[in-house]
Amino acid sequence: MTNPAQAIGTPILCLLFAACSAAHPNRATPAQSTRATDLGPARAKTQPDQQTQAARALVDAEPQAWDQAARQFLDQDGPDAGTLLRAMRRDPAGPGMQIAVAILGKLGDARAVSVLEDLLRERSKLSSEAALALGRLPSPQSRGILRKEMLSASNSPLNRTCAAIALLDLGDVNTSLPFLHAILLAGTPYGLDSEKNYGLPDRSRWAHERYLTIEAIARHFDGETFGLDPDSSWPQLKAAADRLQIAIGEHR
């Protein structure tokens, strides 16, 4: 992305070169020696430091290795978002980009905000992770972008749900909870009106979005889920969503 998001999608040079030695005062002249080591000041690639190596390993990690790679990066002394951003720019198609984006949110560094916002705007395959990460990075301008993505009927239901969850995590209760309530009832006879109001697609499978929504509600209400369960029957789901609706009203 030339803006931050384009920088992630553009490979950049990542290895720096430095002179490995100054001219030796007793260096042989060409007449005395033709060995490569005697032909002048040598240059060598600098070796990446331990944190850089851990960041690159995280971005390059396959899904089954994400947990270990994340621990190795976070266990560094003061894990740095800038180091991770550089590793992401170095390998924008790395299999560990999803977990790397998630960790940017965990680190809470404002340098990541513009990168995450651009990923969200582009609706890339990292959009949902970018939205969730923004929920952990307080930024006034991010709220407007998240609201727009949540309300856009052309956006995917998963991206819209993650944008709403981020808004809830940022404390935007009045905007996010009514939408998340609609997600809970989507695909059931009780959710037809809210599906229409929010432009949600008519489909039967909403388990993933419901699961993420229930996790976010539990975070917001100090562990309270109101009996919500992604596998509940429709009447049970409706009863739990009604209890949530009461709590939403109490927040207003």
Contacts in CASP RR format, 6 or more apart in sequence:
PFRMAT RR
TARGET T0000
AUTHOR 0000-0000-0000
METHOD contacts of the structure
MODEL  1
MTNPAQAIGTPILCLLFAACSAAHPNRATPAQSTRATDLGPARAKTQPDQ
QTQAARALVDAEPQAWDQAARQFLDQDGPDAGTLLRAMRRDPAGPGMQIA
VAILGKLGDARAVSVLEDLLRERSKLSSEAALALGRLPSPQSRGILRKEM
LSASNSPLNRTCAAIALLDLGDVNTSLPFLHAILLAGTPYGLDSEKNYGL
PDRSRWAHERYLTIEAIARHFDGETFGLDPDSSWPQLKAAADRLQIAIGE
HR
1 7 0 8 1.000
1 8 0 8 1.000
1 9 0 8 1.000
1 10 0 8 1.000
1 115 0 8 1.000
1 118 0 8 1.000
2 10 0 8 1.000
3 114 0 8 1.000
3 118 0 8 1.000
4 114 0 8 1.000
4 115 0 8 1.000
4 117 0 8 1.000
4 118 0 8 1.000
5 114 0 8 1.000
5 115 0 8 1.000
5 117 0 8 1.000
5 118 0 8 1.000
5 119 0 8 1.000
5 121 0 8 1.000
5 122 0 8 1.000
6 118 0 8 1.000
7 89 0 8 1.000
7 115 0 8 1.000
8 85 0 8 1.000
8 88 0 8 1.000
8 89 0 8 1.000
8 92 0 8 1.000
8 115 0 8 1.000
8 118 0 8 1.000
8 119 0 8 1.000
9 89 0 8 1.000
9 92 0 8 1.000
10 89 0 8 1.000
10 92 0 8 1.000
11 89 0 8 1.000
11 90 0 8 1.000
11 91 0 8 1.000
11 92 0 8 1.000
12 89 0 8 1.000
12 90 0 8 1.000
14 86 0 8 1.000
14 89 0 8 1.000
14 90 0 8 1.000
15 45 0 8 1.000
15 46 0 8 1.000
15 48 0 8 1.000
16 45 0 8 1.000
16 46 0 8 1.000
17 43 0 8 1.000
17 44 0 8 1.000
17 45 0 8 1.000
17 46 0 8 1.000
18 43 0 8 1.000
18 44 0 8 1.000
18 46 0 8 1.000
19 41 0 8 1.000
19 42 0 8 1.000
19 43 0 8 1.000
20 41 0 8 1.000
20 42 0 8 1.000
20 43 0 8 1.000
20 44 0 8 1.000
21 41 0 8 1.000
21 42 0 8 1.000
22 41 0 8 1.000
23 40 0 8 1.000
23 41 0 8 1.000
27 38 0 8 1.000
27 40 0 8 1.000
28 38 0 8 1.000
30 39 0 8 1.000
32 38 0 8 1.000
48 56 0 8 1.000
50 76 0 8 1.000
51 73 0 8 1.000
51 76 0 8 1.000
51 77 0 8 1.000
51 78 0 8 1.000
51 79 0 8 1.000
51 80 0 8 1.000
51 83 0 8 1.000
52 83 0 8 1.000
52 86 0 8 1.000
52 87 0 8 1.000
54 69 0 8 1.000
54 72 0 8 1.000
54 73 0 8 1.000
54 76 0 8 1.000
54 79 0 8 1.000
55 73 0 8 1.000
55 83 0 8 1.000
55 84 0 8 1.000
55 86 0 8 1.000
55 87 0 8 1.000
55 100 0 8 1.000
56 87 0 8 1.000
56 90 0 8 1.000
56 91 0 8 1.000
57 69 0 8 1.000
57 72 0 8 1.000
57 73 0 8 1.000
58 66 0 8 1.000
58 69 0 8 1.000
58 70 0 8 1.000
58 72 0 8 1.000
58 73 0 8 1.000
58 84 0 8 1.000
58 87 0 8 1.000
58 96 0 8 1.000
58 99 0 8 1.000
58 100 0 8 1.000
58 103 0 8 1.000
59 84 0 8 1.000
59 87 0 8 1.000
59 88 0 8 1.000
59 90 0 8 1.000
59 91 0 8 1.000
59 94 0 8 1.000
59 96 0 8 1.000
59 97 0 8 1.000
59 100 0 8 1.000
60 91 0 8 1.000
60 94 0 8 1.000
60 95 0 8 1.000
60 96 0 8 1.000
61 68 0 8 1.000
61 69 0 8 1.000
61 95 0 8 1.000
61 96 0 8 1.000
61 99 0 8 1.000
62 95 0 8 1.000
62 96 0 8 1.000
63 95 0 8 1.000
63 96 0 8 1.000
66 96 0 8 1.000
66 98 0 8 1.000
66 99 0 8 1.000
69 96 0 8 1.000
69 99 0 8 1.000
70 99 0 8 1.000
70 103 0 8 1.000
73 79 0 8 1.000
73 84 0 8 1.000
73 103 0 8 1.000
74 103 0 8 1.000
74 106 0 8 1.000
79 107 0 8 1.000
80 107 0 8 1.000
80 109 0 8 1.000
81 104 0 8 1.000
81 107 0 8 1.000
81 108 0 8 1.000
81 109 0 8 1.000
81 111 0 8 1.000
81 112 0 8 1.000
82 109 0 8 1.000
82 111 0 8 1.000
84 100 0 8 1.000
84 103 0 8 1.000
84 104 0 8 1.000
84 107 0 8 1.000
85 104 0 8 1.000
85 111 0 8 1.000
85 112 0 8 1.000
85 115 0 8 1.000
87 100 0 8 1.000
88 97 0 8 1.000
88 100 0 8 1.000
88 101 0 8 1.000
88 115 0 8 1.000
97 126 0 8 1.000
98 126 0 8 1.000
98 129 0 8 1.000
101 116 0 8 1.000
101 119 0 8 1.000
101 126 0 8 1.000
101 129 0 8 1.000
101 130 0 8 1.000
101 133 0 8 1.000
102 129 0 8 1.000
102 132 0 8 1.000
102 133 0 8 1.000
104 112 0 8 1.000
104 115 0 8 1.000
104 116 0 8 1.000
104 133 0 8 1.000
104 137 0 8 1.000
105 112 0 8 1.000
105 116 0 8 1.000
105 132 0 8 1.000
105 133 0 8 1.000
105 134 0 8 1.000
105 135 0 8 1.000
105 136 0 8 1.000
105 137 0 8 1.000
106 133 0 8 1.000
106 136 0 8 1.000
108 136 0 8 1.000
108 137 0 8 1.000
109 137 0 8 1.000
110 137 0 8 1.000
110 139 0 8 1.000
112 133 0 8 1.000
112 137 0 8 1.000
113 134 0 8 1.000
113 137 0 8 1.000
113 139 0 8 1.000
113 142 0 8 1.000
116 130 0 8 1.000
116 131 0 8 1.000
116 133 0 8 1.000
116 134 0 8 1.000
116 137 0 8 1.000
116 142 0 8 1.000
117 130 0 8 1.000
117 134 0 8 1.000
117 141 0 8 1.000
117 142 0 8 1.000
117 145 0 8 1.000
119 126 0 8 1.000
119 127 0 8 1.000
119 130 0 8 1.000
120 127 0 8 1.000
120 130 0 8 1.000
120 131 0 8 1.000
120 134 0 8 1.000
120 145 0 8 1.000
120 146 0 8 1.000
120 149 0 8 1.000
120 159 0 8 1.000
120 163 0 8 1.000
121 145 0 8 1.000
121 149 0 8 1.000
123 149 0 8 1.000
123 155 0 8 1.000
123 156 0 8 1.000
123 159 0 8 1.000
124 130 0 8 1.000
127 149 0 8 1.000
127 156 0 8 1.000
127 159 0 8 1.000
127 162 0 8 1.000
128 158 0 8 1.000
128 159 0 8 1.000
128 161 0 8 1.000
128 162 0 8 1.000
129 162 0 8 1.000
131 146 0 8 1.000
131 149 0 8 1.000
131 159 0 8 1.000
131 162 0 8 1.000
131 163 0 8 1.000
131 165 0 8 1.000
131 166 0 8 1.000
132 162 0 8 1.000
132 165 0 8 1.000
132 166 0 8 1.000
133 166 0 8 1.000
134 142 0 8 1.000
134 145 0 8 1.000
134 146 0 8 1.000
134 166 0 8 1.000
134 170 0 8 1.000
135 142 0 8 1.000
135 146 0 8 1.000
135 165 0 8 1.000
135 166 0 8 1.000
135 167 0 8 1.000
135 169 0 8 1.000
135 170 0 8 1.000
136 169 0 8 1.000
138 170 0 8 1.000
142 166 0 8 1.000
142 170 0 8 1.000
143 167 0 8 1.000
143 170 0 8 1.000
143 172 0 8 1.000
146 163 0 8 1.000
146 164 0 8 1.000
146 166 0 8 1.000
146 167 0 8 1.000
146 170 0 8 1.000
146 172 0 8 1.000
147 163 0 8 1.000
147 167 0 8 1.000
147 172 0 8 1.000
147 175 0 8 1.000
149 155 0 8 1.000
149 159 0 8 1.000
149 160 0 8 1.000
149 163 0 8 1.000
150 160 0 8 1.000
150 163 0 8 1.000
150 164 0 8 1.000
150 167 0 8 1.000
150 175 0 8 1.000
150 176 0 8 1.000
150 179 0 8 1.000
151 160 0 8 1.000
151 179 0 8 1.000
151 198 0 8 1.000
152 160 0 8 1.000
153 198 0 8 1.000
153 199 0 8 1.000
153 200 0 8 1.000
155 163 0 8 1.000
157 183 0 8 1.000
157 186 0 8 1.000
157 200 0 8 1.000
157 201 0 8 1.000
157 206 0 8 1.000
157 209 0 8 1.000
158 208 0 8 1.000
158 209 0 8 1.000
160 179 0 8 1.000
161 180 0 8 1.000
161 183 0 8 1.000
161 209 0 8 1.000
161 212 0 8 1.000
161 213 0 8 1.000
162 212 0 8 1.000
164 175 0 8 1.000
164 176 0 8 1.000
164 179 0 8 1.000
164 180 0 8 1.000
164 183 0 8 1.000
164 213 0 8 1.000
165 176 0 8 1.000
165 180 0 8 1.000
165 212 0 8 1.000
165 213 0 8 1.000
165 216 0 8 1.000
167 175 0 8 1.000
167 176 0 8 1.000
168 176 0 8 1.000
168 177 0 8 1.000
168 180 0 8 1.000
168 216 0 8 1.000
168 217 0 8 1.000
168 220 0 8 1.000
169 216 0 8 1.000
169 219 0 8 1.000
169 220 0 8 1.000
171 220 0 8 1.000
173 220 0 8 1.000
173 248 0 8 1.000
173 251 0 8 1.000
174 251 0 8 1.000
174 252 0 8 1.000
177 244 0 8 1.000
177 248 0 8 1.000
177 251 0 8 1.000
178 248 0 8 1.000
179 198 0 8 1.000
180 213 0 8 1.000
180 216 0 8 1.000
180 217 0 8 1.000
181 194 0 8 1.000
181 241 0 8 1.000
181 244 0 8 1.000
181 245 0 8 1.000
181 248 0 8 1.000
182 191 0 8 1.000
182 194 0 8 1.000
182 195 0 8 1.000
182 197 0 8 1.000
182 198 0 8 1.000
182 200 0 8 1.000
183 200 0 8 1.000
183 206 0 8 1.000
183 209 0 8 1.000
183 210 0 8 1.000
183 213 0 8 1.000
184 210 0 8 1.000
184 213 0 8 1.000
184 214 0 8 1.000
184 228 0 8 1.000
184 237 0 8 1.000
184 240 0 8 1.000
184 241 0 8 1.000
184 244 0 8 1.000
185 191 0 8 1.000
185 194 0 8 1.000
185 237 0 8 1.000
185 238 0 8 1.000
185 241 0 8 1.000
186 194 0 8 1.000
186 195 0 8 1.000
186 200 0 8 1.000
186 203 0 8 1.000
186 206 0 8 1.000
186 209 0 8 1.000
187 195 0 8 1.000
187 202 0 8 1.000
187 203 0 8 1.000
187 204 0 8 1.000
187 206 0 8 1.000
188 234 0 8 1.000
188 237 0 8 1.000
188 238 0 8 1.000
189 234 0 8 1.000
190 234 0 8 1.000
190 237 0 8 1.000
190 238 0 8 1.000
190 241 0 8 1.000
194 200 0 8 1.000
195 201 0 8 1.000
195 202 0 8 1.000
207 230 0 8 1.000
207 231 0 8 1.000
210 228 0 8 1.000
210 230 0 8 1.000
211 230 0 8 1.000
213 228 0 8 1.000
214 225 0 8 1.000
214 228 0 8 1.000
214 229 0 8 1.000
214 230 0 8 1.000
217 224 0 8 1.000
217 225 0 8 1.000
217 226 0 8 1.000
217 228 0 8 1.000
217 244 0 8 1.000
218 224 0 8 1.000
218 225 0 8 1.000
221 247 0 8 1.000
224 247 0 8 1.000
225 240 0 8 1.000
226 240 0 8 1.000
226 241 0 8 1.000
226 243 0 8 1.000
226 244 0 8 1.000
226 247 0 8 1.000
227 236 0 8 1.000
227 240 0 8 1.000
227 243 0 8 1.000
228 237 0 8 1.000
228 240 0 8 1.000
228 241 0 8 1.000
228 244 0 8 1.000
229 236 0 8 1.000
229 237 0 8 1.000
229 240 0 8 1.000
232 240 0 8 1.000
END
